[in-house]
Amino acid sequence: MSISGKADIAIAGGGLSGALIAYRLRLTRPDVSVVLVEQGPSLGGNHTWSFHGADVRAQTYQWLSAFIVHCWPRQSVRFPEYERVLETSYCSITSSRLHEVVAPMLGDRLILNAPVETIAADRITLGNGDAIEAKAVIDARGAKQSKHLALGFQKFVGQEIEFSGPHGIEAPVIMDATVPQEDGYRFLYILPFTANTALVEDTRYADGDALDRGALRRGIEDYCGSRGWKIAKILREEEGVLPIALAGDIDAFLGETEKGVAQAGMRAALFHPLTGYSLPDAAALAELIASQQDLSGASLARFTRGHAASIWKQRSFYRLLCRMLFTAAAPAQRYKVLQRFYRLPQPLIERFYAGATHLGDQARILAGKPPVPVGRALGCLSEGQYLKSAMKA
Ligand SMILES: Cc1cc2nc3c(=O)[nH]c(=O)nc-3n(C[C@H](O)[C@H](O)[C@H](O)COP(=O)(O)OP(=O)(O)OC[C@H]3O[C@@H](n4cnc5c(N)ncnc54)[C@H](O)[C@@H]3O)c2cc1C
């Protein structure tokens, strides 16, 4: 296809969400022509995306399995005063697998190394002036800054490491918070890919978004040293600064886009407020978009906006917890909130990560003596007030 062309649906941004939408459309609606435009040299960038088994429905898991490179039957957490193994599966997808699967399905309808300059309801215009006309345009260009969202940050560097001997870890360690608490809530995250290799991430839940790569790399090295794991080779590295949602005006946020353009992924604030995970939401939205009868631009823009707003509104409880974590708990004490949470029943924890807590769960999570000062906890109850003061600051 010439770069100037026509499509039923043009997607700006070939990251996780854009690529999954293109995949589902190609798979289930072969009659619909899709063009995917990505500024980078491949789909997905440099990521290992993971999810808890209970985060996605069985039928979603079925089609996502084309992308899954590792799945473990259980996971564990470690805190200074508490450790636990959860019999909840944990699965990982890599950006290289995403590219391997989706790129051939699109062929010359995947346009790489092509920064999008502007988008409108009926076209995507590239930096060089070429345009792709389409009946519908989806903006999946990832996270954007907005004054309408008040955020904390989950910052990390992860290294896929080959050790000179077995590390002895069999299942993912989702949080090892038995490390010095620096820069907010700090934990190590370990995905044991083989007996001798693992992805090891040093993560900090911090107020600011500055990423101190040196400190995080040292954190990984010290942690491996403390466990007696000798590093033979660093195979690859990834990093992230993920948003943690404290408060927001979702209608104003979603309204910032060009009229008639549908939004997906982080661009539509579709992420778990406490973990910044977006994979389950991205997969669910890809399925929903591909199942729409009416794939016209106006209809998709209306649908995605309504969907994103409704998910955001359903998750107000999570944002309250995030405000408690970030503003009521002193940084060095933040781990206590998570340590306490992980003593709750496994099904509740699974529903929590799946964004499906019910009122009973919420009461249970908040019951008892809070691990943060009561006065400060009360101070962050109102989302509206919090957003107002964050916008003033
Ligand atoms: C290293 C890392 C690890 C993560 N791990 C997990 C995890 O384990 N589980 C989980 O659920 N979430 C995880 N996340 C969070 C979240 O899922 C990811 O950020 C996810 O990639 C977001 O998907 P997205 O499609 O919305 O945005 P992105 O994947 O960021 O995709 C946006 C795409 O748009 C492209 N783009 C941007 N601007 C333009 C432009 N002007 N023109 C053309 N293309 C453009 C970008 O190059 C990018 O490829 C992780 C994030 C990072 C950074």
The ligand as an SDF file (V2000), in Angstrom:
LIG
                    3D

 53 58  0  0  0  0  0  0  0  0999 V2000
    8.3800   -1.3320   30.6810 C   0  0  0  0  0  0  0  0  0  0  0  0
    6.8950   -1.4220   30.9890 C   0  0  0  0  0  0  0  0  0  0  0  0
    6.3790   -2.5840   31.5210 C   0  0  0  0  0  0  0  0  0  0  0  0
    5.0150   -2.6680   31.8070 C   0  0  0  0  0  0  0  0  0  0  0  0
    4.5350   -3.8100   32.3510 N   0  0  0  0  0  0  0  0  0  0  0  0
    3.2120   -3.9650   32.4630 C   0  0  0  0  0  0  0  0  0  0  0  0
    2.6800   -5.2040   32.8890 C   0  0  0  0  0  0  0  0  0  0  0  0
    3.4230   -6.1090   33.2920 O   0  0  0  0  0  0  0  0  0  0  0  0
    1.3450   -5.3700   32.8610 N   0  0  0  0  0  0  0  0  0  0  0  0
    0.4950   -4.3820   32.4690 C   0  0  0  0  0  0  0  0  0  0  0  0
   -0.7140   -4.6060   32.3880 O   0  0  0  0  0  0  0  0  0  0  0  0
    0.9650   -3.1710   32.1630 N   0  0  0  0  0  0  0  0  0  0  0  0
    2.2950   -2.9390   32.1340 C   0  0  0  0  0  0  0  0  0  0  0  0
    2.7800   -1.7320   31.7600 N   0  0  0  0  0  0  0  0  0  0  0  0
    1.8320   -0.5980   31.6670 C   0  0  0  0  0  0  0  0  0  0  0  0
    1.0530   -0.5410   30.3720 C   0  0  0  0  0  0  0  0  0  0  0  0
    0.4370   -1.7630   30.1150 O   0  0  0  0  0  0  0  0  0  0  0  0
    1.9500   -0.2130   29.2090 C   0  0  0  0  0  0  0  0  0  0  0  0
    2.4030    1.1000   29.3770 O   0  0  0  0  0  0  0  0  0  0  0  0
    1.2760   -0.3980   27.8500 C   0  0  0  0  0  0  0  0  0  0  0  0
    2.2940   -0.4820   26.9080 O   0  0  0  0  0  0  0  0  0  0  0  0
    0.2870    0.6970   27.5110 C   0  0  0  0  0  0  0  0  0  0  0  0
   -0.3190    0.3860   26.2910 O   0  0  0  0  0  0  0  0  0  0  0  0
   -0.7920    1.4880   25.2610 P   0  0  0  0  0  0  0  0  0  0  0  0
   -1.0540    0.8000   23.9850 O   0  0  0  0  0  0  0  0  0  0  0  0
   -1.8330    2.3230   25.8520 O   0  0  0  0  0  0  0  0  0  0  0  0
    0.4890    2.4320   25.1020 O   0  0  0  0  0  0  0  0  0  0  0  0
    1.8870    2.0470   24.5040 P   0  0  0  0  0  0  0  0  0  0  0  0
    2.1330    0.5990   24.6030 O   0  0  0  0  0  0  0  0  0  0  0  0
    2.8540    2.9900   25.1040 O   0  0  0  0  0  0  0  0  0  0  0  0
    1.7150    2.3540   22.9620 O   0  0  0  0  0  0  0  0  0  0  0  0
    1.6670    3.6110   22.4080 C   0  0  0  0  0  0  0  0  0  0  0  0
    2.3670    3.5040   21.0720 C   0  0  0  0  0  0  0  0  0  0  0  0
    2.1200    4.6770   20.3480 O   0  0  0  0  0  0  0  0  0  0  0  0
    3.3110    5.0470   19.6940 C   0  0  0  0  0  0  0  0  0  0  0  0
    3.2320    6.4750   19.4500 N   0  0  0  0  0  0  0  0  0  0  0  0
    3.2100    7.4970   20.3470 C   0  0  0  0  0  0  0  0  0  0  0  0
    3.1460    8.6780   19.7230 N   0  0  0  0  0  0  0  0  0  0  0  0
    3.1220    8.3940   18.3940 C   0  0  0  0  0  0  0  0  0  0  0  0
    3.0700    9.1900   17.2380 C   0  0  0  0  0  0  0  0  0  0  0  0
    3.0120   10.5170   17.3150 N   0  0  0  0  0  0  0  0  0  0  0  0
    3.0710    8.5810   16.0400 N   0  0  0  0  0  0  0  0  0  0  0  0
    3.1120    7.2310   15.9310 C   0  0  0  0  0  0  0  0  0  0  0  0
    3.1710    6.4170   17.0020 N   0  0  0  0  0  0  0  0  0  0  0  0
    3.1810    6.9920   18.2110 C   0  0  0  0  0  0  0  0  0  0  0  0
    4.4090    4.6610   20.6690 C   0  0  0  0  0  0  0  0  0  0  0  0
    5.6450    4.5240   20.0130 O   0  0  0  0  0  0  0  0  0  0  0  0
    3.8790    3.3610   21.2170 C   0  0  0  0  0  0  0  0  0  0  0  0
    4.3080    2.2360   20.4990 O   0  0  0  0  0  0  0  0  0  0  0  0
    4.1450   -1.5900   31.5260 C   0  0  0  0  0  0  0  0  0  0  0  0
    4.6860   -0.4080   31.0230 C   0  0  0  0  0  0  0  0  0  0  0  0
    6.0350   -0.3140   30.7720 C   0  0  0  0  0  0  0  0  0  0  0  0
    6.5920    0.9880   30.2620 C   0  0  0  0  0  0  0  0  0  0  0  0
  1  2  1  0
  2  3  1  0
  2 52  2  0
  3  4  2  0
  4  5  1  0
  4 50  1  0
  5  6  2  0
  6  7  1  0
  6 13  1  0
  7  8  2  0
  7  9  1  0
  9 10  1  0
 10 11  2  0
 10 12  1  0
 12 13  2  0
 13 14  1  0
 14 15  1  0
 14 50  1  0
 15 16  1  0
 16 17  1  0
 16 18  1  0
 18 19  1  0
 18 20  1  0
 20 21  1  0
 20 22  1  0
 22 23  1  0
 23 24  1  0
 24 25  2  0
 24 26  1  0
 24 27  1  0
 27 28  1  0
 28 29  2  0
 28 30  1  0
 28 31  1  0
 31 32  1  0
 32 33  1  0
 33 34  1  0
 33 48  1  0
 34 35  1  0
 35 36  1  0
 35 46  1  0
 36 37  1  0
 36 45  1  0
 37 38  2  0
 38 39  1  0
 39 40  1  0
 39 45  2  0
 40 41  1  0
 40 42  2  0
 42 43  1  0
 43 44  2  0
 44 45  1  0
 46 47  1  0
 46 48  1  0
 48 49  1  0
 50 51  2  0
 51 52  1  0
 52 53  1  0
M  END
$$$$
